[in-house]
Amino acid sequence: EFSDYRNKGKISQAVAYIRENYDKELNMAVVSNHVSMNYSLFSLSFKQYTGMNFVNYLKMIRIGEAKRLLEETDEKIIDISQKVGYENEKHFMKTFKSVCGVSPSEYRKNMQMGK
């Protein structure tokens, strides 16, 4: 049961911070420090609040934004990968495919055909 009001507020702040800064180099230490929370407590509270661990949550935000950019823009995939916080394009492509089941270029093609 996730009921500690103060922790809830801090995790809510952390989620907002992630949503605003997903394009930067983020990790759990950076975010837990940002909200002045012990790393272990943050990890536990974050999972209780969001239903997923920090890494998967950040991945979900980044891939969601990448999907939007692939659908709505003609930007190069390398540029999109950097815009959503991946320094390494190959890592982005591998992550995208593991989450979505298709490569970013296939995803874009499928979305264009669907329109």
Secondary structure, 3 states (H helix, E strand, C coil): CCCCHHHHHHHHHHHHHHHHHCCCCCCHHHHHHHCCCCHHHHHHHHHHHHCCCHHHHHHHHHHHHHHHHHHHCCCCHHHHHHHCCCCCHHHHHHHHHHHHCCCHHHHHHHHHHHC
